[in-house]
Amino acid sequence: MPRKIAILATDKAIVGGIITLIETFDYCNMYWKTIKPESNELLFECSIVSPLGNPISNSAGVQLATKSLEQSNYLLDMDAVIVASTVISDQQSFNEYLLSFAPISQAIIEFKKLDRPISGYCSGVLVLAATGLLDHHKATCAWWLSSMFTQLYPQVHLSMDKIVIKDNGIFTAGAASANLSLALVLVRELANEKLASKISKLLLIDPNRSSQMPFIDRRLVPEHQDELIYKVQQWMQKDIQDNSSIEELSNRFAVSERTLIRRFKKATGETPAAYRQRLRVEEAKMLIESSNLSIEKISNSVGYEDISAFRKSFSRHTSLSPNAYRNRFKTEPLN
């Protein structure tokens, strides 16, 4: 009997991510047929499930046929479920997606009682968190949604150091392309390690891509609405070599040290000192990716006098050494 996988989605889901999942499992079926030509059964059978079974479409109008919850026997005949993602720009857009998922949420909770794999990736993890199934368990999501996630679901132990996390039988994965890593993990879970290894080679999926940390760039995402802290951040970004103390910063922006630290941490989740270190690492990452400067020169240019301290800070923020980061992300021209 094939392993049945339901991909849960509604309108505005990222269609490309859904198709990628389906085709990854289809590749498993094709590979299985090449090594077991006598077999008449598929390994995996995927279906897209929506609340009413209506076709779903993305913002570009691309449509996918779906089955309704009733057609899928409220998921109870499935071997695994995956919550698809959507593009989320703010809490309102997430609330709209979550509302469209309301009819499915209870079905996910019921499915958990069967002790079968439940998974989500990118913004789909926030939908899972809304069911309460992730409470007091470890999970990950798209790194650029982490601030919203922790505000909405502080009871979930959110971690950004892994691309896929398994806890309590639930698999969570990072941003959109992490669904490939999630698919590999599910192939391993529902079939075996050998098949997952073969498929990773066929599809050029790096099975050792385990951390999101090298990809995180907080400058890409606005983090808060505190105008004072935004001005402080802008000041710090103008000169990352500046070593102004908390006292000097508070005097410059006419606020007490205690208030500055409190508001800064509330807005960004970190202290001004920690934020300065992260700014320097982000600048160093850009220089490592785009230039041939030595690591020592880059260290000096972003405000570090001690190369050892720079290497430690860089590794703490990216999980890679500066040289390893260069080997992985340095942009090379195509010949």
C-alpha positions in Angstrom: 0.0 0.0 0.0 1.3 3.5 -0.8 2.0 5.9 1.9 -0.7 8.6 1.7 0.4 12.2 2.2 -2.1 15.1 2.5 -0.8 18.6 1.8 -3.1 21.1 3.5 -3.6 24.3 1.7 -6.1 27.1 1.0 -6.2 30.0 -1.4 -3.0 32.1 -1.6 -0.8 29.2 -0.7 2.6 29.2 -2.4 1.7 26.8 -5.3 5.4 26.3 -6.2 6.1 24.8 -2.8 3.2 22.4 -3.1 4.3 21.2 -6.5 7.9 20.8 -5.3 6.7 18.5 -2.6 4.5 16.4 -4.9 7.2 16.1 -7.5 9.8 15.1 -4.9 7.6 12.2 -3.8 6.9 11.4 -7.5 10.6 11.1 -8.0 10.6 8.5 -5.2 8.0 6.6 -7.1 9.9 6.7 -10.4 13.1 5.6 -8.7 11.2 2.8 -7.0 9.9 1.6 -10.3 13.4 1.5 -11.8 14.8 -0.8 -9.0 11.5 -2.7 -8.5 10.0 -3.0 -12.0 7.9 -6.0 -11.0 6.1 -3.9 -8.4 2.7 -2.5 -9.3 2.4 -0.2 -6.3 3.5 3.3 -5.7 5.6 4.2 -2.6 3.8 7.6 -2.1 0.4 9.0 -3.0 0.0 12.8 -2.5 -3.2 14.8 -2.4 -3.9 18.5 -1.8 -6.6 19.0 0.8 -8.6 22.2 1.3 -11.6 22.9 3.5 -14.2 22.6 0.8 -12.3 20.8 -2.0 -12.5 23.9 -4.3 -9.5 24.7 -6.6 -6.9 26.9 -4.8 -5.1 29.6 -6.6 -2.1 31.8 -5.8 -1.7 35.5 -6.4 -0.7 34.9 -10.0 -3.9 32.9 -10.7 -2.3 29.5 -11.0 -4.8 26.9 -9.8 -4.5 23.5 -8.3 -7.2 20.9 -7.8 -7.9 19.8 -4.2 -9.9 17.3 -2.3 -12.1 18.3 0.6 -11.7 17.2 4.2 -14.7 14.9 3.8 -13.3 13.3 0.6 -10.1 12.6 2.6 -12.1 11.2 5.5 -11.0 14.1 7.7 -7.4 13.1 7.1 -7.8 9.9 9.2 -6.7 7.6 6.4 -3.5 9.6 5.7 -0.1 8.5 6.8 1.3 12.0 7.1 0.1 15.6 6.7 2.0 18.7 5.6 0.8 22.3 6.1 1.6 24.4 3.1 2.9 28.0 3.4 1.7 31.4 2.1 3.4 34.8 1.6 3.1 36.7 4.9 4.0 40.4 5.0 2.4 41.3 8.3 0.2 40.0 11.0 -3.0 40.9 9.1 -2.0 38.7 6.1 -1.2 35.9 8.5 -4.6 36.3 10.3 -6.3 36.0 6.9 -4.5 32.8 6.0 -5.1 31.4 9.5 -8.9 32.2 9.2 -9.0 30.3 5.9 -7.4 27.3 7.7 -10.0 27.3 10.6 -12.0 24.3 9.2 -8.8 22.3 9.0 -7.3 23.1 12.4 -9.5 20.7 14.4 -8.8 18.0 11.9 -5.1 18.5 12.4 -5.6 18.1 16.2 -7.5 14.9 15.7 -4.9 13.6 13.3 -2.2 14.1 16.0 -4.0 11.5 18.2 -3.1 8.9 15.5 0.6 9.4 16.3 1.5 9.9 12.6 3.8 12.6 11.2 2.5 16.1 11.1 4.7 18.8 9.4 4.8 22.3 8.2 7.3 24.7 6.6 7.8 28.4 6.4 4.6 30.3 7.4 2.7 27.0 7.6 4.5 26.4 10.9 2.6 29.4 12.4 -0.7 27.7 11.4 0.5 24.6 13.2 1.4 26.7 16.2 -2.1 28.2 16.3 -3.5 24.7 17.0 -1.6 24.5 20.2 0.2 21.3 19.2 3.6 23.0 19.3 3.2 24.4 22.9 6.2 23.7 25.1 7.9 21.9 22.2 10.8 22.9 19.9 10.1 24.2 16.4 11.5 26.3 13.7 10.1 28.4 10.9 11.2 31.0 8.3 13.8 33.1 10.0 12.2 36.3 8.9 9.0 35.3 10.6 10.7 34.6 14.0 9.8 37.9 15.6 6.1 37.6 14.8 6.2 33.9 15.8 7.6 34.6 19.3 5.1 37.4 19.8 2.2 35.3 18.9 3.3 31.9 20.4 5.7 32.6 23.2 5.0 29.1 24.7 6.7 27.4 21.7 10.4 26.9 22.0 11.4 28.5 18.6 14.9 27.7 17.4 16.6 29.1 14.3 19.7 26.9 14.4 18.1 24.1 12.3 16.4 23.8 9.0 14.2 20.9 10.1 13.3 20.1 13.7 11.4 17.1 14.9 9.7 17.2 18.3 6.8 15.3 19.7 6.2 13.7 16.3 5.8 17.1 14.5 8.3 18.2 11.9 8.8 21.9 11.3 11.0 23.5 8.6 12.4 26.9 7.7 11.7 29.2 4.7 10.1 28.1 1.4 13.0 26.0 -0.1 13.3 24.2 3.2 10.4 22.1 2.1 12.9 20.0 0.1 14.8 19.2 3.3 11.5 18.5 4.9 10.5 16.1 2.1 13.8 14.2 2.5 13.2 13.8 6.2 9.7 12.5 5.5 11.0 10.1 2.9 13.4 8.8 5.6 10.6 8.7 8.2 8.0 7.0 5.9 10.3 4.8 3.9 14.0 4.5 4.8 17.3 6.2 4.9 18.7 4.6 1.8 15.9 5.9 -0.4 16.2 9.4 1.1 19.9 9.3 0.3 19.3 8.3 -3.3 16.7 11.0 -3.9 19.0 13.7 -2.4 21.6 12.8 -5.0 19.1 12.6 -7.9 17.6 16.0 -7.0 20.8 17.7 -5.8 19.4 18.3 -2.4 22.1 18.8 0.2 21.3 16.4 3.1 23.8 18.2 5.3 22.2 21.6 4.9 21.2 21.6 8.5 21.3 25.2 9.7 19.4 28.4 8.8 21.9 30.6 10.6 24.2 31.3 7.6 21.2 32.7 5.6 19.8 35.0 8.3 20.0 38.7 7.4 17.8 40.8 9.7 18.4 43.9 7.7 16.0 42.5 5.1 13.0 42.6 7.5 11.6 45.5 9.5 11.3 44.3 13.0 9.1 46.8 15.0 7.3 50.1 15.0 9.2 51.9 17.8 10.3 55.1 16.2 12.9 56.0 18.8 14.6 52.6 18.5 14.5 52.8 14.8 16.4 56.1 14.9 19.0 54.5 17.3 19.4 51.6 14.8 19.8 53.9 11.9 22.5 55.8 13.9 24.3 52.5 14.6 24.1 51.3 11.0 25.7 54.5 9.7 29.0 53.7 11.4 29.3 50.1 12.5 32.8 50.8 13.8 31.4 53.3 16.4 31.7 52.0 19.9 29.4 54.5 21.7 28.5 53.3 25.2 24.9 53.0 26.4 25.4 56.2 28.3 26.5 58.0 25.1 23.6 56.6 23.1 21.1 57.5 25.8 22.4 61.1 25.9 22.3 61.4 22.2 18.7 60.4 22.0 17.6 62.1 25.2 16.4 59.0 27.0 17.5 57.3 30.2 19.9 54.3 29.9 17.3 52.0 31.5 14.5 53.1 29.2 16.8 52.8 26.1 17.8 49.2 27.0 14.2 48.2 27.9 12.7 49.6 24.7 15.5 48.4 22.5 15.2 44.8 23.8 11.4 44.9 23.5 11.6 46.1 19.9 14.5 43.9 18.7 14.8 41.1 21.1 18.4 42.0 22.0 20.5 44.6 23.7 22.1 47.4 21.9 25.5 45.8 22.3 24.3 42.5 20.9 22.6 44.3 18.0 25.9 46.1 17.2 27.7 42.8 17.1 25.1 41.4 14.7 25.4 44.5 12.5 29.1 43.9 12.2 28.7 40.3 11.3 26.1 41.1 8.7 28.5 43.6 7.1 31.3 41.1 7.3 29.1 38.5 5.6 28.5 40.9 2.7 32.2 41.7 2.3 33.1 38.0 2.4 30.5 37.2 -0.2 31.4 40.0 -2.6 35.1 40.8 -2.2 38.5 39.2 -2.1 39.6 41.1 1.1 41.4 39.0 3.7 39.4 38.0 6.7 41.7 40.1 8.9 41.0 43.3 6.8 37.3 42.5 6.9 37.5 42.1 10.6 39.2 45.5 11.0 36.8 47.2 8.6 33.7 46.2 10.6 35.1 47.4 13.9 37.0 44.4 15.4 40.5 45.0 16.7 40.9 41.4 17.7 40.7 38.8 14.9 40.0 36.0 17.4 37.0 37.9 18.9 35.7 38.5 15.3 36.0 34.8 14.4 34.1 33.8 17.6 31.3 36.3 17.0 31.0 35.4 13.4 30.8 31.6 14.1 28.2 32.3 16.9 26.0 34.2 14.5 26.3 32.0 11.4 27.4 28.6 12.7 30.3 28.8 10.2 33.8 30.1 10.4 34.6 33.1 8.1 36.5 30.9 5.7 33.8 28.3 5.6 31.3 31.0 4.9 33.4 32.3 2.0 33.7 28.8 0.5 30.0 28.4 0.7 28.6 31.8 -0.3 31.3 33.6 -2.3 29.8 34.8 -5.6 31.8 33.5 -8.5 31.2 34.6 -12.1 29.8 32.1 -14.6 32.3 31.2 -17.3 
